Amino acid sequence: MINASYLQGLDWGILIGYFVILLAIGIWASTQRKKGSSLFLAENSLRWYHIGFSMWGTNVGPSMLIASASAGFTTGIVSGNFAWYAFIFICMLAFVFAPRYLGSKVSTLPEFMGLRFGQSTRNILAWYTMITVLISWLALTLFAGGVLIRQVFDIPMWESALILLAISAFFTMLGGLKAVAYTNVYQMLLLIFVSAVIVIAGLNKLGGIDELIARTPADYWVLFRPNSDVDFPWLPIILGYPISGIWFWCTDQSMVQPVLAAKNLREGQLGTNFTGWLKILDVPLYILPGIICFALYPTLANPDEAYMTMVKNLFPVGMVGLVLAVLTAALVSTIGSALNALSTVFTMDIYVKKFNPQASNKEIIRMGQIVTVVGAIISVIICVAIDSIKGLNLFNVFQSVLSFIAPPMAAVFVMGVFWKRTTKRAANFTLTIGTLISIGTGIMYLWAWPAGIAKPHFMLLSFYLWVLLVMCMLLISHFDKSPMEEGTELFDKVERQKVGGLVAGLWIALIVVMVGLYIFFN
C-alpha cells in the first residue's frame, strides 16, 4: 500500500495544485450565486452537465473505487449490474418522478410527500432522510476516506475525517449546491482521466485485451450468473435491485437534489440521461482495473488492495499524487452533496416549516450553514465510532444494509405517485412500523439469523419486504374510511412539457446501448 514516504516532490506538487484549483473553483462558484438567493437549489439554474456530473459524482466514493476493483479481482464484471441495471431507474426519475417534483416546485422530497399526505408524513420523512444521510452518506464515506488518508499520511481517523469535512463543508457553506455542482464537473473529469490511464497502462503491460481474456476465467465476463451462485445469483439481482434502485435514484435527497435544481424539466431529463451514460463507465473505469490486476498479480493476498497495487506498480512519479487527488475528489464530491442535502432537509422541512415559518432568506441561509457544521461534527463522531468496531468488514455488508433501508421508502413513493387512493395512514404505517420491520429483518439477517432456516439472498429478502409493505398499504388504504387528503391535487401538479426530439433520441439510444451490453456480456 502507498504511504507518505513513497510520495515524491512532484506527487506533493500535484496534490497541492489540485487543492488550489478546487478551492479557486469553489470560490468562483460562490461569487456566481445571486446575493440573497438560496444555497440549496442553485437558483434552479443547473444545466444538464452539472446535473449529470453531480449525480454521478455523488454516487462515486472511494469505497466504490476500491471495492469495485476488489470485486473485479475476485468475480469479474458481474458486480457491474449495480451500475448498468441502474439505467432503468434513472429513466424512471427522468419521466415519472422529475416531472412531479419540478411541477410541485419543492426543495426536498419530504416536502413533496408532505404535499401528498400531509405534515405528519413530511416530518417522519425529514428525520428518516437526515438519519440516512448521516449514516449511509456521511459517516460511511468519511470512514472509507479516513482509512485511505490514514494509511497514506499515518494520522488518526478523527483528523482524517476533519480534513475531508473541512474541504467539503467549505463549498457547501460558501456556495451551496452551485459550488458543489461546479466542483463536481471538474472532479469527475479528473476521475475519468486517471481511471482511464490505469486501464490503458494495465492493458499495455498485459499485451492487450486478448491476453487479458486469456488470463482470466470465462465467468469473469458474464453479467448473469446461475441462481446457485452464492454472491451474485441472477434472480435476486433482477427482483431485488429494483427496490434499492428506486430508493437510491428516485427518492434519495442526496441523489435527486441536482434534478430539483434543474433550470427546467428538459435540462433535468438531459442531465439524468447524461448520468445514465456516465454509469456505463463504472465497469471499464472501476471494475476492469481489478480484473487487470488479477491477470497481472494473481497472487495478491488482499483484493481490497487491487486498485492501489495497480497505481503503485504502473504509475510514474507525479501520477501517484494525481491518483490521491482523484480519490480525494471522489470523497469531497460525495460528502459535499450529502452535507448540502442534510442542510436542505433540516432547514426547509423542520426549521422553516415548524419553528420559523416567517424566516427571512438570510436566516434560512444562516441556519443551513449551522446545520452543515453540526452535521459534520456528528458524522465525525459516528465515523470514529465505526472505526472502533473490530473484526467487521463494513464494505462487505454495505449493499445489504442499503437493501434493508430501501423497501419502506420505495413502497411509499411508488404507491404515493401511482395510486391516488393511497392514504396518509398507509404511508405513515409503512414509514414507521414498516421501517422497524425492514431494519429489524436486516439486523437479524446480518447478525442473528436462526440456525436451521435457509438464508435467502439479501436482495431477494429486500424484494419480499417491499411486496409485504405494498400489500399492507393496499389493505390499509382499502379499509381506511377517513376523508382523502387534499394531497391528491398533487397528481395535477406535473410539469407537462413535450418531450423534444433530442431528449427522446438520447434516451432511446441509451436504452439500445444498455440492452446491447447485456446481450453481449451474456
Contacts in CASP RR format, 6 or more apart in sequence:
PFRMAT RR
TARGET T0000
AUTHOR 0000-0000-0000
METHOD contacts of the structure
MODEL  1
MINASYLQGLDWGILIGYFVILLAIGIWASTQRKKGSSLFLAENSLRWYH
IGFSMWGTNVGPSMLIASASAGFTTGIVSGNFAWYAFIFICMLAFVFAPR
YLGSKVSTLPEFMGLRFGQSTRNILAWYTMITVLISWLALTLFAGGVLIR
QVFDIPMWESALILLAISAFFTMLGGLKAVAYTNVYQMLLLIFVSAVIVI
AGLNKLGGIDELIARTPADYWVLFRPNSDVDFPWLPIILGYPISGIWFWC
TDQSMVQPVLAAKNLREGQLGTNFTGWLKILDVPLYILPGIICFALYPTL
ANPDEAYMTMVKNLFPVGMVGLVLAVLTAALVSTIGSALNALSTVFTMDI
YVKKFNPQASNKEIIRMGQIVTVVGAIISVIICVAIDSIKGLNLFNVFQS
VLSFIAPPMAAVFVMGVFWKRTTKRAANFTLTIGTLISIGTGIMYLWAWP
AGIAKPHFMLLSFYLWVLLVMCMLLISHFDKSPMEEGTELFDKVERQKVG
GLVAGLWIALIVVMVGLYIFFN
1 151 0 8 1.000
1 305 0 8 1.000
1 308 0 8 1.000
1 312 0 8 1.000
2 151 0 8 1.000
2 152 0 8 1.000
2 308 0 8 1.000
2 311 0 8 1.000
2 312 0 8 1.000
2 320 0 8 1.000
2 324 0 8 1.000
3 151 0 8 1.000
3 152 0 8 1.000
3 154 0 8 1.000
4 152 0 8 1.000
4 153 0 8 1.000
4 154 0 8 1.000
6 312 0 8 1.000
6 320 0 8 1.000
7 15 0 8 1.000
7 152 0 8 1.000
7 320 0 8 1.000
7 321 0 8 1.000
7 324 0 8 1.000
8 317 0 8 1.000
8 318 0 8 1.000
8 320 0 8 1.000
9 317 0 8 1.000
9 318 0 8 1.000
10 317 0 8 1.000
10 318 0 8 1.000
10 321 0 8 1.000
11 317 0 8 1.000
11 318 0 8 1.000
11 320 0 8 1.000
11 321 0 8 1.000
11 322 0 8 1.000
11 324 0 8 1.000
12 321 0 8 1.000
13 321 0 8 1.000
14 318 0 8 1.000
14 321 0 8 1.000
14 322 0 8 1.000
14 325 0 8 1.000
15 321 0 8 1.000
15 322 0 8 1.000
15 324 0 8 1.000
15 325 0 8 1.000
18 190 0 8 1.000
18 322 0 8 1.000
18 325 0 8 1.000
18 328 0 8 1.000
18 329 0 8 1.000
19 167 0 8 1.000
19 325 0 8 1.000
21 186 0 8 1.000
22 167 0 8 1.000
22 183 0 8 1.000
22 186 0 8 1.000
22 187 0 8 1.000
22 329 0 8 1.000
22 332 0 8 1.000
23 170 0 8 1.000
25 179 0 8 1.000
25 182 0 8 1.000
25 183 0 8 1.000
25 186 0 8 1.000
26 170 0 8 1.000
26 171 0 8 1.000
26 174 0 8 1.000
26 175 0 8 1.000
26 179 0 8 1.000
26 182 0 8 1.000
26 183 0 8 1.000
27 174 0 8 1.000
28 182 0 8 1.000
29 171 0 8 1.000
29 175 0 8 1.000
29 178 0 8 1.000
29 179 0 8 1.000
29 181 0 8 1.000
29 182 0 8 1.000
29 183 0 8 1.000
30 171 0 8 1.000
30 174 0 8 1.000
30 175 0 8 1.000
30 176 0 8 1.000
30 178 0 8 1.000
30 179 0 8 1.000
32 178 0 8 1.000
32 182 0 8 1.000
33 39 0 8 1.000
33 42 0 8 1.000
33 43 0 8 1.000
33 175 0 8 1.000
33 176 0 8 1.000
33 178 0 8 1.000
33 179 0 8 1.000
34 43 0 8 1.000
36 361 0 8 1.000
36 362 0 8 1.000
36 365 0 8 1.000
37 43 0 8 1.000
37 361 0 8 1.000
38 107 0 8 1.000
38 361 0 8 1.000
38 364 0 8 1.000
38 365 0 8 1.000
39 172 0 8 1.000
39 173 0 8 1.000
39 175 0 8 1.000
39 176 0 8 1.000
39 177 0 8 1.000
39 340 0 8 1.000
39 343 0 8 1.000
39 365 0 8 1.000
39 368 0 8 1.000
39 369 0 8 1.000
40 107 0 8 1.000
40 176 0 8 1.000
40 177 0 8 1.000
40 257 0 8 1.000
40 261 0 8 1.000
40 340 0 8 1.000
40 343 0 8 1.000
40 344 0 8 1.000
40 347 0 8 1.000
40 348 0 8 1.000
41 107 0 8 1.000
41 177 0 8 1.000
41 257 0 8 1.000
41 260 0 8 1.000
41 261 0 8 1.000
41 344 0 8 1.000
42 50 0 8 1.000
42 176 0 8 1.000
42 177 0 8 1.000
42 178 0 8 1.000
42 181 0 8 1.000
42 261 0 8 1.000
43 178 0 8 1.000
44 261 0 8 1.000
44 262 0 8 1.000
44 263 0 8 1.000
45 178 0 8 1.000
45 261 0 8 1.000
45 263 0 8 1.000
46 54 0 8 1.000
46 177 0 8 1.000
46 178 0 8 1.000
46 181 0 8 1.000
46 258 0 8 1.000
46 261 0 8 1.000
46 262 0 8 1.000
46 263 0 8 1.000
46 267 0 8 1.000
47 263 0 8 1.000
47 267 0 8 1.000
48 267 0 8 1.000
48 268 0 8 1.000
48 270 0 8 1.000
48 271 0 8 1.000
48 273 0 8 1.000
48 274 0 8 1.000
49 185 0 8 1.000
49 271 0 8 1.000
49 274 0 8 1.000
50 181 0 8 1.000
50 182 0 8 1.000
50 184 0 8 1.000
50 185 0 8 1.000
50 258 0 8 1.000
51 181 0 8 1.000
51 258 0 8 1.000
51 259 0 8 1.000
51 261 0 8 1.000
51 262 0 8 1.000
51 267 0 8 1.000
51 268 0 8 1.000
51 270 0 8 1.000
51 271 0 8 1.000
51 272 0 8 1.000
51 274 0 8 1.000
51 275 0 8 1.000
52 258 0 8 1.000
52 271 0 8 1.000
52 272 0 8 1.000
52 274 0 8 1.000
52 275 0 8 1.000
52 278 0 8 1.000
53 181 0 8 1.000
53 184 0 8 1.000
53 185 0 8 1.000
53 188 0 8 1.000
53 189 0 8 1.000
53 274 0 8 1.000
53 278 0 8 1.000
54 180 0 8 1.000
54 181 0 8 1.000
54 184 0 8 1.000
54 185 0 8 1.000
54 258 0 8 1.000
54 337 0 8 1.000
55 255 0 8 1.000
55 258 0 8 1.000
55 259 0 8 1.000
55 271 0 8 1.000
55 272 0 8 1.000
55 275 0 8 1.000
56 188 0 8 1.000
56 275 0 8 1.000
56 278 0 8 1.000
56 279 0 8 1.000
57 184 0 8 1.000
57 187 0 8 1.000
57 188 0 8 1.000
57 191 0 8 1.000
57 330 0 8 1.000
57 333 0 8 1.000
57 334 0 8 1.000
57 337 0 8 1.000
58 184 0 8 1.000
58 254 0 8 1.000
58 255 0 8 1.000
58 258 0 8 1.000
58 333 0 8 1.000
58 334 0 8 1.000
58 337 0 8 1.000
58 338 0 8 1.000
59 255 0 8 1.000
59 279 0 8 1.000
59 334 0 8 1.000
60 188 0 8 1.000
60 191 0 8 1.000
60 330 0 8 1.000
60 333 0 8 1.000
60 334 0 8 1.000
61 141 0 8 1.000
61 144 0 8 1.000
61 330 0 8 1.000
61 331 0 8 1.000
61 333 0 8 1.000
61 334 0 8 1.000
62 141 0 8 1.000
62 144 0 8 1.000
62 145 0 8 1.000
62 148 0 8 1.000
62 327 0 8 1.000
62 330 0 8 1.000
62 331 0 8 1.000
63 140 0 8 1.000
63 141 0 8 1.000
63 144 0 8 1.000
63 145 0 8 1.000
63 395 0 8 1.000
63 398 0 8 1.000
64 282 0 8 1.000
64 286 0 8 1.000
64 330 0 8 1.000
65 195 0 8 1.000
65 286 0 8 1.000
65 307 0 8 1.000
65 327 0 8 1.000
65 330 0 8 1.000
66 144 0 8 1.000
66 148 0 8 1.000
66 304 0 8 1.000
66 306 0 8 1.000
66 307 0 8 1.000
66 308 0 8 1.000
66 395 0 8 1.000
67 304 0 8 1.000
67 395 0 8 1.000
67 398 0 8 1.000
68 79 0 8 1.000
68 80 0 8 1.000
68 282 0 8 1.000
68 286 0 8 1.000
68 287 0 8 1.000
68 290 0 8 1.000
69 286 0 8 1.000
69 287 0 8 1.000
69 289 0 8 1.000
69 290 0 8 1.000
69 293 0 8 1.000
69 306 0 8 1.000
69 307 0 8 1.000
69 310 0 8 1.000
70 290 0 8 1.000
70 303 0 8 1.000
70 304 0 8 1.000
70 306 0 8 1.000
70 307 0 8 1.000
71 78 0 8 1.000
71 79 0 8 1.000
71 287 0 8 1.000
71 290 0 8 1.000
71 303 0 8 1.000
72 79 0 8 1.000
72 220 0 8 1.000
72 287 0 8 1.000
72 288 0 8 1.000
72 290 0 8 1.000
72 291 0 8 1.000
72 294 0 8 1.000
72 306 0 8 1.000
73 290 0 8 1.000
73 291 0 8 1.000
73 293 0 8 1.000
73 294 0 8 1.000
73 300 0 8 1.000
73 303 0 8 1.000
73 306 0 8 1.000
74 294 0 8 1.000
74 303 0 8 1.000
75 220 0 8 1.000
75 231 0 8 1.000
75 232 0 8 1.000
76 216 0 8 1.000
76 219 0 8 1.000
76 220 0 8 1.000
76 221 0 8 1.000
76 287 0 8 1.000
76 290 0 8 1.000
76 291 0 8 1.000
76 294 0 8 1.000
77 220 0 8 1.000
77 221 0 8 1.000
77 222 0 8 1.000
77 223 0 8 1.000
77 283 0 8 1.000
77 287 0 8 1.000
77 288 0 8 1.000
77 291 0 8 1.000
77 521 0 8 1.000
78 222 0 8 1.000
78 223 0 8 1.000
78 224 0 8 1.000
78 225 0 8 1.000
78 231 0 8 1.000
78 232 0 8 1.000
79 232 0 8 1.000
79 287 0 8 1.000
80 223 0 8 1.000
80 282 0 8 1.000
80 283 0 8 1.000
80 287 0 8 1.000
81 223 0 8 1.000
81 232 0 8 1.000
81 237 0 8 1.000
81 241 0 8 1.000
82 241 0 8 1.000
82 399 0 8 1.000
83 279 0 8 1.000
83 280 0 8 1.000
83 282 0 8 1.000
83 283 0 8 1.000
83 286 0 8 1.000
84 223 0 8 1.000
84 279 0 8 1.000
84 280 0 8 1.000
84 282 0 8 1.000
84 283 0 8 1.000
84 514 0 8 1.000
84 517 0 8 1.000
84 518 0 8 1.000
85 237 0 8 1.000
85 241 0 8 1.000
86 245 0 8 1.000
86 248 0 8 1.000
86 249 0 8 1.000
86 276 0 8 1.000
86 279 0 8 1.000
87 276 0 8 1.000
87 279 0 8 1.000
87 510 0 8 1.000
87 511 0 8 1.000
87 514 0 8 1.000
88 242 0 8 1.000
89 242 0 8 1.000
89 245 0 8 1.000
89 246 0 8 1.000
89 248 0 8 1.000
89 249 0 8 1.000
89 250 0 8 1.000
90 249 0 8 1.000
90 272 0 8 1.000
90 273 0 8 1.000
90 275 0 8 1.000
90 276 0 8 1.000
90 279 0 8 1.000
91 272 0 8 1.000
91 507 0 8 1.000
91 510 0 8 1.000
91 511 0 8 1.000
92 246 0 8 1.000
92 249 0 8 1.000
92 250 0 8 1.000
93 249 0 8 1.000
93 250 0 8 1.000
93 256 0 8 1.000
93 259 0 8 1.000
93 272 0 8 1.000
94 268 0 8 1.000
94 269 0 8 1.000
94 272 0 8 1.000
94 273 0 8 1.000
94 507 0 8 1.000
95 269 0 8 1.000
95 499 0 8 1.000
96 250 0 8 1.000
96 417 0 8 1.000
97 250 0 8 1.000
97 251 0 8 1.000
97 256 0 8 1.000
97 413 0 8 1.000
97 417 0 8 1.000
98 259 0 8 1.000
98 262 0 8 1.000
98 265 0 8 1.000
98 268 0 8 1.000
98 269 0 8 1.000
98 272 0 8 1.000
98 495 0 8 1.000
99 265 0 8 1.000
99 494 0 8 1.000
99 495 0 8 1.000
99 496 0 8 1.000
99 497 0 8 1.000
100 112 0 8 1.000
100 417 0 8 1.000
100 490 0 8 1.000
100 493 0 8 1.000
100 494 0 8 1.000
100 495 0 8 1.000
101 109 0 8 1.000
101 112 0 8 1.000
101 256 0 8 1.000
101 259 0 8 1.000
101 260 0 8 1.000
102 259 0 8 1.000
102 260 0 8 1.000
102 262 0 8 1.000
102 264 0 8 1.000
102 265 0 8 1.000
102 268 0 8 1.000
102 495 0 8 1.000
103 493 0 8 1.000
103 494 0 8 1.000
103 495 0 8 1.000
104 112 0 8 1.000
104 115 0 8 1.000
104 490 0 8 1.000
104 493 0 8 1.000
106 112 0 8 1.000
106 115 0 8 1.000
106 260 0 8 1.000
107 260 0 8 1.000
107 344 0 8 1.000
107 348 0 8 1.000
108 126 0 8 1.000
108 129 0 8 1.000
108 253 0 8 1.000
108 260 0 8 1.000
108 344 0 8 1.000
108 345 0 8 1.000
108 348 0 8 1.000
108 349 0 8 1.000
109 125 0 8 1.000
109 129 0 8 1.000
109 251 0 8 1.000
109 252 0 8 1.000
109 253 0 8 1.000
109 256 0 8 1.000
110 122 0 8 1.000
110 123 0 8 1.000
110 125 0 8 1.000
110 126 0 8 1.000
110 129 0 8 1.000
110 253 0 8 1.000
110 345 0 8 1.000
110 349 0 8 1.000
111 122 0 8 1.000
111 348 0 8 1.000
111 349 0 8 1.000
112 490 0 8 1.000
113 121 0 8 1.000
113 122 0 8 1.000
113 125 0 8 1.000
113 412 0 8 1.000
113 413 0 8 1.000
113 416 0 8 1.000
113 427 0 8 1.000
114 121 0 8 1.000
114 122 0 8 1.000
114 125 0 8 1.000
115 487 0 8 1.000
115 490 0 8 1.000
115 493 0 8 1.000
116 416 0 8 1.000
116 427 0 8 1.000
116 485 0 8 1.000
116 487 0 8 1.000
116 490 0 8 1.000
117 416 0 8 1.000
117 423 0 8 1.000
117 424 0 8 1.000
117 427 0 8 1.000
117 428 0 8 1.000
117 485 0 8 1.000
117 487 0 8 1.000
118 424 0 8 1.000
118 485 0 8 1.000
118 487 0 8 1.000
119 353 0 8 1.000
120 424 0 8 1.000
120 428 0 8 1.000
121 424 0 8 1.000
121 427 0 8 1.000
121 428 0 8 1.000
121 431 0 8 1.000
122 349 0 8 1.000
122 353 0 8 1.000
123 349 0 8 1.000
123 350 0 8 1.000
123 354 0 8 1.000
124 428 0 8 1.000
124 431 0 8 1.000
124 432 0 8 1.000
125 349 0 8 1.000
125 431 0 8 1.000
126 345 0 8 1.000
126 346 0 8 1.000
126 349 0 8 1.000
126 350 0 8 1.000
127 350 0 8 1.000
128 409 0 8 1.000
128 431 0 8 1.000
128 435 0 8 1.000
129 253 0 8 1.000
129 341 0 8 1.000
129 345 0 8 1.000
130 342 0 8 1.000
130 345 0 8 1.000
130 346 0 8 1.000
132 252 0 8 1.000
132 405 0 8 1.000
133 253 0 8 1.000
133 254 0 8 1.000
133 338 0 8 1.000
133 341 0 8 1.000
133 342 0 8 1.000
133 345 0 8 1.000
134 342 0 8 1.000
134 375 0 8 1.000
134 378 0 8 1.000
134 379 0 8 1.000
134 382 0 8 1.000
135 382 0 8 1.000
136 401 0 8 1.000
136 402 0 8 1.000
136 405 0 8 1.000
137 254 0 8 1.000
137 334 0 8 1.000
137 335 0 8 1.000
137 337 0 8 1.000
137 338 0 8 1.000
137 341 0 8 1.000
138 335 0 8 1.000
138 338 0 8 1.000
138 339 0 8 1.000
138 342 0 8 1.000
138 375 0 8 1.000
138 376 0 8 1.000
138 379 0 8 1.000
138 382 0 8 1.000
138 383 0 8 1.000
139 379 0 8 1.000
139 382 0 8 1.000
139 383 0 8 1.000
139 386 0 8 1.000
140 386 0 8 1.000
140 394 0 8 1.000
140 398 0 8 1.000
141 331 0 8 1.000
141 334 0 8 1.000
141 335 0 8 1.000
141 338 0 8 1.000
142 160 0 8 1.000
142 161 0 8 1.000
142 164 0 8 1.000
142 165 0 8 1.000
142 331 0 8 1.000
142 335 0 8 1.000
142 379 0 8 1.000
142 380 0 8 1.000
142 383 0 8 1.000
143 157 0 8 1.000
143 161 0 8 1.000
143 383 0 8 1.000
143 386 0 8 1.000
143 387 0 8 1.000
143 394 0 8 1.000
144 331 0 8 1.000
144 395 0 8 1.000
145 160 0 8 1.000
145 164 0 8 1.000
145 327 0 8 1.000
145 331 0 8 1.000
146 157 0 8 1.000
146 160 0 8 1.000
146 161 0 8 1.000
146 164 0 8 1.000
146 383 0 8 1.000
147 157 0 8 1.000
147 160 0 8 1.000
148 327 0 8 1.000
149 155 0 8 1.000
149 160 0 8 1.000
149 163 0 8 1.000
149 164 0 8 1.000
150 156 0 8 1.000
150 157 0 8 1.000
150 160 0 8 1.000
152 324 0 8 1.000
153 160 0 8 1.000
157 383 0 8 1.000
157 384 0 8 1.000
157 387 0 8 1.000
158 380 0 8 1.000
158 383 0 8 1.000
158 384 0 8 1.000
161 379 0 8 1.000
161 380 0 8 1.000
161 383 0 8 1.000
161 384 0 8 1.000
162 380 0 8 1.000
164 328 0 8 1.000
164 331 0 8 1.000
164 332 0 8 1.000
164 335 0 8 1.000
165 335 0 8 1.000
165 376 0 8 1.000
165 379 0 8 1.000
165 380 0 8 1.000
167 328 0 8 1.000
167 332 0 8 1.000
168 331 0 8 1.000
168 332 0 8 1.000
168 335 0 8 1.000
168 336 0 8 1.000
168 339 0 8 1.000
168 376 0 8 1.000
169 336 0 8 1.000
169 339 0 8 1.000
169 372 0 8 1.000
169 373 0 8 1.000
169 376 0 8 1.000
171 179 0 8 1.000
171 180 0 8 1.000
171 183 0 8 1.000
171 332 0 8 1.000
171 336 0 8 1.000
172 179 0 8 1.000
172 180 0 8 1.000
172 336 0 8 1.000
172 339 0 8 1.000
172 340 0 8 1.000
172 343 0 8 1.000
172 372 0 8 1.000
173 369 0 8 1.000
173 372 0 8 1.000
173 373 0 8 1.000
176 340 0 8 1.000
177 257 0 8 1.000
177 258 0 8 1.000
177 261 0 8 1.000
177 340 0 8 1.000
180 333 0 8 1.000
180 336 0 8 1.000
180 337 0 8 1.000
180 340 0 8 1.000
181 258 0 8 1.000
181 261 0 8 1.000
183 332 0 8 1.000
183 333 0 8 1.000
184 333 0 8 1.000
184 337 0 8 1.000
187 326 0 8 1.000
187 329 0 8 1.000
187 330 0 8 1.000
187 332 0 8 1.000
187 333 0 8 1.000
188 278 0 8 1.000
188 329 0 8 1.000
188 333 0 8 1.000
190 322 0 8 1.000
190 325 0 8 1.000
190 326 0 8 1.000
190 329 0 8 1.000
191 285 0 8 1.000
191 326 0 8 1.000
191 329 0 8 1.000
191 330 0 8 1.000
192 281 0 8 1.000
192 285 0 8 1.000
194 319 0 8 1.000
194 322 0 8 1.000
194 323 0 8 1.000
194 326 0 8 1.000
195 285 0 8 1.000
195 286 0 8 1.000
195 289 0 8 1.000
195 326 0 8 1.000
196 285 0 8 1.000
197 315 0 8 1.000
197 319 0 8 1.000
198 289 0 8 1.000
198 307 0 8 1.000
198 310 0 8 1.000
198 311 0 8 1.000
198 314 0 8 1.000
198 315 0 8 1.000
198 323 0 8 1.000
199 284 0 8 1.000
199 285 0 8 1.000
199 288 0 8 1.000
199 289 0 8 1.000
199 292 0 8 1.000
201 310 0 8 1.000
201 314 0 8 1.000
201 315 0 8 1.000
202 289 0 8 1.000
202 292 0 8 1.000
202 296 0 8 1.000
202 310 0 8 1.000
202 314 0 8 1.000
203 209 0 8 1.000
203 212 0 8 1.000
203 292 0 8 1.000
205 296 0 8 1.000
205 314 0 8 1.000
206 212 0 8 1.000
206 215 0 8 1.000
206 292 0 8 1.000
206 295 0 8 1.000
206 296 0 8 1.000
211 295 0 8 1.000
212 291 0 8 1.000
212 292 0 8 1.000
212 295 0 8 1.000
213 221 0 8 1.000
215 294 0 8 1.000
215 295 0 8 1.000
215 298 0 8 1.000
216 291 0 8 1.000
216 294 0 8 1.000
216 295 0 8 1.000
219 225 0 8 1.000
220 291 0 8 1.000
220 294 0 8 1.000
221 521 0 8 1.000
222 521 0 8 1.000
222 522 0 8 1.000
223 518 0 8 1.000
223 521 0 8 1.000
223 522 0 8 1.000
224 234 0 8 1.000
224 237 0 8 1.000
224 522 0 8 1.000
225 232 0 8 1.000
225 233 0 8 1.000
225 234 0 8 1.000
226 233 0 8 1.000
226 234 0 8 1.000
227 233 0 8 1.000
227 234 0 8 1.000
227 235 0 8 1.000
233 457 0 8 1.000
235 460 0 8 1.000
236 456 0 8 1.000
236 457 0 8 1.000
236 458 0 8 1.000
236 459 0 8 1.000
236 460 0 8 1.000
236 463 0 8 1.000
237 459 0 8 1.000
239 459 0 8 1.000
239 460 0 8 1.000
239 463 0 8 1.000
240 403 0 8 1.000
240 459 0 8 1.000
240 460 0 8 1.000
240 462 0 8 1.000
240 463 0 8 1.000
240 466 0 8 1.000
241 459 0 8 1.000
242 463 0 8 1.000
243 403 0 8 1.000
243 406 0 8 1.000
243 407 0 8 1.000
243 410 0 8 1.000
243 459 0 8 1.000
243 462 0 8 1.000
243 463 0 8 1.000
243 465 0 8 1.000
243 466 0 8 1.000
244 399 0 8 1.000
244 402 0 8 1.000
244 403 0 8 1.000
244 406 0 8 1.000
244 410 0 8 1.000
244 459 0 8 1.000
244 462 0 8 1.000
245 406 0 8 1.000
245 410 0 8 1.000
246 406 0 8 1.000
246 410 0 8 1.000
246 413 0 8 1.000
246 414 0 8 1.000
247 402 0 8 1.000
247 405 0 8 1.000
247 406 0 8 1.000
247 407 0 8 1.000
247 409 0 8 1.000
247 410 0 8 1.000
247 413 0 8 1.000
248 255 0 8 1.000
248 402 0 8 1.000
248 406 0 8 1.000
249 255 0 8 1.000
249 256 0 8 1.000
250 256 0 8 1.000
250 413 0 8 1.000
251 409 0 8 1.000
251 410 0 8 1.000
251 413 0 8 1.000
252 409 0 8 1.000
253 341 0 8 1.000
253 344 0 8 1.000
253 345 0 8 1.000
254 337 0 8 1.000
254 338 0 8 1.000
254 341 0 8 1.000
257 337 0 8 1.000
257 340 0 8 1.000
257 341 0 8 1.000
257 344 0 8 1.000
259 268 0 8 1.000
259 271 0 8 1.000
259 272 0 8 1.000
262 268 0 8 1.000
262 271 0 8 1.000
264 497 0 8 1.000
265 495 0 8 1.000
265 497 0 8 1.000
266 497 0 8 1.000
266 500 0 8 1.000
266 503 0 8 1.000
269 499 0 8 1.000
269 503 0 8 1.000
269 507 0 8 1.000
270 502 0 8 1.000
270 503 0 8 1.000
270 506 0 8 1.000
273 503 0 8 1.000
273 506 0 8 1.000
273 507 0 8 1.000
273 510 0 8 1.000
276 510 0 8 1.000
277 510 0 8 1.000
280 513 0 8 1.000
280 514 0 8 1.000
280 517 0 8 1.000
289 306 0 8 1.000
289 307 0 8 1.000
289 310 0 8 1.000
290 306 0 8 1.000
290 307 0 8 1.000
290 310 0 8 1.000
292 310 0 8 1.000
293 300 0 8 1.000
293 306 0 8 1.000
293 307 0 8 1.000
293 309 0 8 1.000
293 310 0 8 1.000
294 300 0 8 1.000
294 306 0 8 1.000
296 310 0 8 1.000
296 313 0 8 1.000
297 309 0 8 1.000
297 313 0 8 1.000
300 306 0 8 1.000
300 309 0 8 1.000
304 395 0 8 1.000
311 319 0 8 1.000
311 320 0 8 1.000
311 323 0 8 1.000
312 320 0 8 1.000
315 323 0 8 1.000
339 372 0 8 1.000
339 375 0 8 1.000
339 376 0 8 1.000
340 372 0 8 1.000
342 371 0 8 1.000
342 372 0 8 1.000
342 375 0 8 1.000
343 368 0 8 1.000
343 369 0 8 1.000
343 371 0 8 1.000
343 372 0 8 1.000
344 368 0 8 1.000
346 367 0 8 1.000
346 368 0 8 1.000
346 371 0 8 1.000
347 364 0 8 1.000
347 367 0 8 1.000
347 368 0 8 1.000
347 371 0 8 1.000
348 364 0 8 1.000
351 359 0 8 1.000
351 364 0 8 1.000
351 367 0 8 1.000
351 371 0 8 1.000
352 359 0 8 1.000
352 364 0 8 1.000
356 363 0 8 1.000
359 367 0 8 1.000
386 394 0 8 1.000
397 446 0 8 1.000
399 458 0 8 1.000
400 442 0 8 1.000
400 445 0 8 1.000
400 446 0 8 1.000
400 458 0 8 1.000
401 442 0 8 1.000
401 446 0 8 1.000
403 458 0 8 1.000
403 459 0 8 1.000
403 461 0 8 1.000
403 462 0 8 1.000
404 438 0 8 1.000
404 439 0 8 1.000
404 440 0 8 1.000
404 441 0 8 1.000
404 442 0 8 1.000
404 445 0 8 1.000
404 458 0 8 1.000
404 461 0 8 1.000
404 462 0 8 1.000
404 465 0 8 1.000
405 438 0 8 1.000
405 439 0 8 1.000
406 462 0 8 1.000
406 466 0 8 1.000
407 434 0 8 1.000
407 438 0 8 1.000
407 462 0 8 1.000
407 465 0 8 1.000
407 466 0 8 1.000
407 469 0 8 1.000
408 430 0 8 1.000
408 431 0 8 1.000
408 434 0 8 1.000
408 435 0 8 1.000
408 438 0 8 1.000
408 469 0 8 1.000
409 431 0 8 1.000
410 466 0 8 1.000
411 430 0 8 1.000
411 466 0 8 1.000
411 469 0 8 1.000
411 470 0 8 1.000
411 473 0 8 1.000
412 427 0 8 1.000
412 430 0 8 1.000
412 431 0 8 1.000
412 473 0 8 1.000
414 470 0 8 1.000
415 422 0 8 1.000
415 426 0 8 1.000
415 427 0 8 1.000
415 470 0 8 1.000
415 473 0 8 1.000
415 474 0 8 1.000
415 477 0 8 1.000
416 422 0 8 1.000
416 427 0 8 1.000
419 477 0 8 1.000
420 488 0 8 1.000
420 491 0 8 1.000
421 477 0 8 1.000
421 478 0 8 1.000
421 484 0 8 1.000
422 473 0 8 1.000
422 477 0 8 1.000
423 476 0 8 1.000
423 477 0 8 1.000
423 480 0 8 1.000
423 482 0 8 1.000
423 484 0 8 1.000
423 485 0 8 1.000
424 482 0 8 1.000
424 485 0 8 1.000
425 476 0 8 1.000
425 477 0 8 1.000
425 480 0 8 1.000
425 482 0 8 1.000
426 472 0 8 1.000
426 473 0 8 1.000
426 474 0 8 1.000
426 476 0 8 1.000
426 477 0 8 1.000
426 480 0 8 1.000
427 473 0 8 1.000
429 472 0 8 1.000
429 473 0 8 1.000
429 476 0 8 1.000
430 469 0 8 1.000
430 472 0 8 1.000
430 473 0 8 1.000
434 469 0 8 1.000
434 472 0 8 1.000
437 465 0 8 1.000
437 468 0 8 1.000
437 469 0 8 1.000
438 465 0 8 1.000
438 469 0 8 1.000
441 461 0 8 1.000
441 465 0 8 1.000
442 458 0 8 1.000
442 461 0 8 1.000
444 450 0 8 1.000
445 455 0 8 1.000
445 458 0 8 1.000
445 461 0 8 1.000
449 455 0 8 1.000
456 464 0 8 1.000
END
